[in-house]
């Protein structure tokens, strides 16, 4: 079991905020669990519990309790309770604003010789041919056109 490295002493404002999170129950389960861990770890709490007691009551590991306590000591209440928002998506979008403009311009242009109008698959093939994108699905072209309120009919 890890040794207690940080002693948690919550301010009245922090304690009130944590109690609201726990009693309202509108937050995510992880947020409520972290709030409960901090409330139980508070040295000023008459029901103060040790790391192992908190771990056994909430059915988590002692390391999790220590991580929450460490996070509170180093980063503060909001960073501990709330999940960090991702800055960039895990996979960058294939279609950017510039490629959308190319697709729309292509859809508004004259279709190739031998065709009376553009089809989604024809647009997808032409976008790859013109090196707008490395590869693209006809459904992606459909979503771009739908987003721009364009119809091929």
Secondary structure as UniProt FT lines:
FT   HELIX           12..24
FT   HELIX           29..41
FT   TURN            43..44
FT   TURN            46..47
FT   HELIX           51..57
FT   TURN            58..59
FT   HELIX           62..75
FT   HELIX           77..81
FT   HELIX           97..108
FT   TURN            113..114
FT   HELIX           120..129
FT   TURN            130..131
FT   HELIX           138..147
FT   TURN            148..149
//
